[in-house]
Amino acid sequence: MLSYGSKTEHYRAILCLFSFFAHYSGAKDSVRVVIYTDDYGFFNSFLASFQICYVKLSPTILDEMLGGTTYIHRRKIMVIMKTFEQYPGEKLFFIDSDTFFCSDPSSIFRSISPRLSIMHKDEYSFFDGLMLFTSFNQAEAPQAFIDFIETNSFHFSGQDQTINKYDHCWNSGVLGLDPEIAPLLTDVLKLTDQFYQHSKWFIAEQLAFSVVLTRQTQVMPCEEKVIHYWGKRQKLLMDGILEVELTKINSYANDQTTMCKLTKKLERLIRNDILKEQAVIAFSLKDWKYGMKRLIIAVINNPGNVGLLKELL
């Protein structure tokens, strides 16, 4: 995990780790937990009873990870590369701080191989992403990205490659990687720098991981095991809850039953909020058919919730 800059990020990461320990059915001592952070003391105040490897991030190190750019998500690639260097031969499961486990991840851990990688979910083709961001009046970056990939050739994975607008963008909030994939991270870093330089699209590292991994491996989603609440309104929802629940979380960190119940409750909240958000966006764009579908699913998932229906209407 990578968590720096604010206690809000750290709170999210702590929930993620507690949810992992609650749901994971395998031997806990078979998993090495590594946290890259600028605030070891804060984490240790919650995780003292767990075996955690901490890597201290100083302002100088954080700056070096940017490689002379201003792209903060470049740091994700750097910590993954450093982890493979530190623990060669081990499978790696990187997870963003704004996530939590909602069921046992043992099966997805076992499935990681030189031929199969894990990402959170397949979100859209690059072209569909352009259409989506256009609907938010944010077309400039995705359009620049598509213009760049369709007028240039690339060299990665040891050969010349083409990328087009119908390639798919996978969400990189979760990355399950086999050690044989480690040499490809140099290509991911190079593509990230190129994509961001020519488009300024904030998901440049996600685009790079998607392009490289889908060409070299089968990519499997894990959205049924891991909730990734990357949306602004979902983060606000979760942060408000964590402020209230944090002391409770600390006191029942080793109570698997209670923690599993909490994550199931949070899963319902997040999934319902995403449905509401999708319906609201669809209605604002006058896409009545899609909006109604989202509304119906939300109501079916919450029978008897009159307040939800009123809010959507």
Legacy VTK file of the C-alpha trace (Angstrom):
# vtk DataFile Version 3.0
C-alpha trace
ASCII
DATASET POLYDATA
POINTS 313 float
0.000 0.000 0.000
0.993 3.610 -0.614
-0.434 6.238 1.730
0.979 9.701 2.270
0.028 13.349 2.564
-2.990 13.331 4.887
-4.600 11.419 7.724
-7.707 11.021 5.560
-5.673 8.781 3.251
-4.264 6.892 6.239
-7.714 6.267 7.720
-8.835 4.748 4.414
-5.748 2.543 4.262
-6.281 1.317 7.825
-9.848 0.274 7.036
-8.560 -1.573 3.971
-5.996 -3.483 6.009
-8.452 -4.366 8.777
-10.919 -5.611 6.158
-8.206 -7.763 4.589
-7.247 -9.397 7.885
-10.935 -10.000 8.655
-11.799 -11.681 5.344
-8.611 -13.502 4.368
-8.947 -17.238 5.065
-5.341 -18.154 4.292
-2.442 -18.214 6.712
-1.812 -14.615 7.770
1.913 -15.249 8.142
2.092 -16.262 4.467
1.328 -12.674 3.442
3.833 -9.851 3.737
2.182 -6.432 4.248
4.290 -3.478 3.074
3.160 0.111 3.631
4.949 3.037 2.009
4.085 6.064 4.118
5.296 9.391 5.458
3.665 8.758 8.858
4.714 5.419 10.349
3.613 6.471 13.844
0.000 7.038 12.833
-0.279 3.597 11.231
1.470 1.859 14.094
-0.986 3.322 16.607
-3.678 1.223 14.878
-1.667 -1.716 13.544
0.796 -2.449 16.356
-0.630 -5.959 16.790
0.001 -6.861 13.133
3.251 -7.706 11.364
3.757 -4.754 8.990
6.832 -3.735 6.975
7.033 0.063 6.797
8.988 2.028 4.206
9.522 5.649 5.208
8.748 8.229 2.523
10.541 11.534 3.003
9.731 14.660 0.974
12.943 14.054 -0.980
11.960 10.466 -1.866
8.449 11.515 -2.837
9.892 14.172 -5.107
12.366 11.756 -6.700
9.525 9.358 -7.504
8.018 12.006 -9.787
11.027 11.737 -12.082
10.977 15.433 -12.883
7.250 15.398 -13.730
4.233 16.711 -11.837
2.291 13.454 -12.145
1.654 12.169 -8.615
0.345 8.716 -9.643
3.788 7.929 -11.024
4.652 7.116 -7.410
2.435 4.037 -7.553
4.599 2.503 -10.280
7.763 3.401 -8.388
6.694 1.665 -5.153
5.633 -1.442 -7.093
9.031 -1.546 -8.793
10.829 -1.035 -5.470
8.799 -3.820 -3.858
9.674 -6.311 -6.590
13.333 -5.329 -6.165
13.158 -5.788 -2.396
11.263 -9.101 -2.520
12.210 -10.805 -5.814
10.273 -13.927 -6.702
7.193 -13.007 -4.655
3.750 -12.319 -6.077
2.616 -8.757 -5.494
-0.835 -7.380 -4.743
-0.946 -3.584 -4.796
-4.113 -1.918 -3.556
-5.099 1.761 -3.421
-5.970 3.251 -0.038
-9.566 4.075 -1.107
-10.548 0.406 -1.133
-11.670 -2.325 1.223
-12.199 -6.070 0.998
-15.793 -7.285 1.067
-15.030 -11.031 0.812
-12.156 -13.495 0.991
-9.437 -12.663 -1.585
-7.700 -16.062 -1.332
-8.915 -17.235 -4.732
-7.667 -14.149 -6.566
-4.302 -14.382 -4.795
-3.951 -17.979 -5.995
-4.942 -17.084 -9.558
-2.034 -14.665 -10.101
0.438 -16.223 -12.538
2.818 -15.238 -15.362
-0.172 -15.537 -17.689
-2.845 -13.925 -15.502
-2.854 -10.526 -13.810
-5.452 -8.839 -11.601
-6.928 -5.359 -12.001
-10.028 -3.964 -10.351
-12.417 -3.873 -13.327
-12.698 -3.261 -17.063
-14.139 0.263 -17.194
-14.459 1.269 -20.872
-12.710 1.442 -24.212
-10.601 4.564 -24.689
-13.218 5.863 -27.117
-16.071 5.255 -24.678
-13.967 7.000 -22.047
-13.763 10.019 -24.334
-17.553 10.009 -24.689
-17.974 9.744 -20.923
-15.587 12.594 -20.131
-17.132 14.676 -22.924
-20.472 14.413 -21.116
-18.740 16.052 -18.118
-17.210 18.758 -20.339
-13.791 17.190 -19.743
-12.946 15.982 -23.245
-9.612 17.743 -23.705
-7.334 15.194 -22.008
-8.888 11.973 -23.392
-9.062 13.492 -26.874
-5.390 14.452 -26.681
-4.564 10.923 -25.518
-6.440 9.295 -28.411
-4.852 11.690 -30.908
-1.425 10.761 -29.523
-1.826 6.962 -29.577
-3.387 6.918 -33.046
-0.620 8.984 -34.638
2.334 7.193 -33.023
3.769 3.708 -32.732
5.238 2.368 -29.492
7.865 -0.111 -28.421
7.192 -2.197 -25.331
7.219 -5.829 -24.252
10.183 -6.230 -26.570
8.435 -5.337 -29.807
6.812 -2.549 -31.785
3.159 -2.097 -30.831
0.164 -0.079 -31.934
-2.516 1.248 -29.597
-5.948 2.395 -30.745
-9.067 3.972 -29.314
-10.821 0.611 -29.003
-8.284 -0.755 -26.534
-9.694 -0.975 -23.029
-8.967 0.942 -19.853
-8.946 -1.175 -16.710
-9.146 0.397 -13.263
-5.761 0.079 -11.533
-6.976 0.535 -7.956
-5.984 -3.121 -7.581
-3.008 -4.784 -9.264
-2.135 -8.450 -8.811
1.198 -9.162 -10.504
3.433 -12.205 -10.865
7.180 -11.618 -10.401
7.749 -12.595 -14.046
5.822 -9.424 -14.943
8.265 -7.215 -13.007
10.519 -6.422 -16.026
7.476 -4.974 -17.830
7.135 -2.216 -15.241
9.870 -0.287 -17.030
7.550 -0.204 -20.061
4.610 0.835 -17.871
6.661 3.721 -16.469
7.848 4.833 -19.918
4.321 4.751 -21.366
2.934 6.579 -18.335
5.404 9.403 -18.865
4.571 9.574 -22.579
0.811 9.440 -22.058
0.846 12.130 -19.391
3.256 14.380 -21.274
1.073 14.366 -24.385
-2.397 14.381 -22.826
-2.235 15.424 -19.138
-4.932 12.802 -18.531
-4.869 12.063 -14.795
-5.341 8.305 -15.379
-2.123 7.984 -17.422
-0.641 5.211 -15.235
-3.911 3.288 -15.419
-3.854 3.547 -19.207
-0.257 2.307 -19.290
-0.939 -0.675 -17.011
-3.994 -1.564 -19.114
-2.091 -1.482 -22.401
0.886 -3.516 -21.180
-0.937 -6.117 -19.077
-3.713 -6.878 -21.582
-1.113 -7.592 -24.248
1.083 -9.818 -22.112
-1.435 -11.544 -19.835
-5.081 -12.306 -19.347
-6.450 -9.656 -16.979
-9.049 -10.747 -14.430
-11.338 -8.372 -12.497
-11.776 -8.531 -8.724
-14.604 -6.043 -8.167
-16.654 -8.707 -6.375
-13.907 -9.056 -3.761
-12.708 -5.477 -3.439
-14.715 -2.252 -3.287
-12.913 0.724 -4.837
-14.682 3.969 -3.927
-12.664 6.315 -6.135
-15.578 8.666 -6.954
-15.642 12.019 -5.160
-19.069 11.572 -3.598
-18.246 8.001 -2.479
-15.044 9.233 -0.840
-16.961 11.937 1.013
-19.477 9.328 2.143
-16.767 6.976 3.397
-14.677 9.686 5.045
-17.677 10.831 7.045
-18.284 7.296 8.256
-14.630 6.615 9.067
-14.392 9.686 11.278
-17.187 8.221 13.415
-16.165 4.562 13.224
-12.413 4.834 13.584
-12.200 4.247 17.340
-14.593 1.319 17.019
-12.540 -0.095 14.147
-9.450 0.031 16.333
-11.163 -1.705 19.223
-12.563 -4.600 17.159
-9.682 -4.943 14.700
-9.235 -8.566 15.738
-12.978 -9.285 15.811
-13.431 -10.835 12.367
-17.196 -11.212 12.621
-17.813 -7.566 13.493
-15.380 -6.313 10.844
-16.968 -8.512 8.155
-20.407 -7.154 9.071
-19.083 -3.599 8.829
-17.601 -4.166 5.379
-20.841 -5.698 4.126
-22.691 -2.627 5.382
-20.193 -0.322 3.693
-20.371 -2.358 0.490
-24.139 -1.849 0.293
-23.745 1.888 0.944
-21.122 2.331 -1.771
-22.853 0.190 -4.400
-26.161 1.971 -3.772
-24.531 5.381 -3.950
-22.866 4.499 -7.261
-26.250 3.422 -8.646
-27.790 6.704 -7.503
-24.944 8.687 -9.031
-25.249 6.830 -12.336
-28.994 7.455 -12.429
-28.582 11.165 -11.658
-25.927 11.574 -14.368
-28.030 9.691 -16.902
-31.112 11.813 -16.190
-29.061 15.020 -16.406
-27.902 13.885 -19.861
-31.495 12.956 -20.773
-30.510 9.299 -21.103
-33.821 8.197 -19.631
-33.450 4.506 -20.513
-30.129 4.005 -18.733
-31.229 6.200 -15.834
-34.368 4.137 -15.321
-32.354 0.927 -15.390
-30.058 2.228 -12.645
-33.050 3.475 -10.638
-34.843 0.121 -10.898
-31.733 -1.810 -9.810
-31.265 0.537 -6.849
-34.873 0.059 -5.753
-34.725 -3.740 -6.210
-31.568 -3.841 -4.094
-33.306 -1.779 -1.399
-36.896 -2.977 -1.132
-39.013 -0.796 1.098
-36.495 2.060 1.118
-38.925 4.905 0.381
-36.275 7.513 1.138
-34.035 6.174 -1.620
-36.833 6.303 -4.180
-37.753 9.854 -3.170
-34.128 10.955 -3.469
-33.772 9.466 -6.935
-37.040 10.971 -8.142
LINES 1 314
313 0 1 2 3 4 5 6 7 8 9 10 11 12 13 14 15 16 17 18 19 20 21 22 23 24 25 26 27 28 29 30 31 32 33 34 35 36 37 38 39 40 41 42 43 44 45 46 47 48 49 50 51 52 53 54 55 56 57 58 59 60 61 62 63 64 65 66 67 68 69 70 71 72 73 74 75 76 77 78 79 80 81 82 83 84 85 86 87 88 89 90 91 92 93 94 95 96 97 98 99 100 101 102 103 104 105 106 107 108 109 110 111 112 113 114 115 116 117 118 119 120 121 122 123 124 125 126 127 128 129 130 131 132 133 134 135 136 137 138 139 140 141 142 143 144 145 146 147 148 149 150 151 152 153 154 155 156 157 158 159 160 161 162 163 164 165 166 167 168 169 170 171 172 173 174 175 176 177 178 179 180 181 182 183 184 185 186 187 188 189 190 191 192 193 194 195 196 197 198 199 200 201 202 203 204 205 206 207 208 209 210 211 212 213 214 215 216 217 218 219 220 221 222 223 224 225 226 227 228 229 230 231 232 233 234 235 236 237 238 239 240 241 242 243 244 245 246 247 248 249 250 251 252 253 254 255 256 257 258 259 260 261 262 263 264 265 266 267 268 269 270 271 272 273 274 275 276 277 278 279 280 281 282 283 284 285 286 287 288 289 290 291 292 293 294 295 296 297 298 299 300 301 302 303 304 305 306 307 308 309 310 311 312
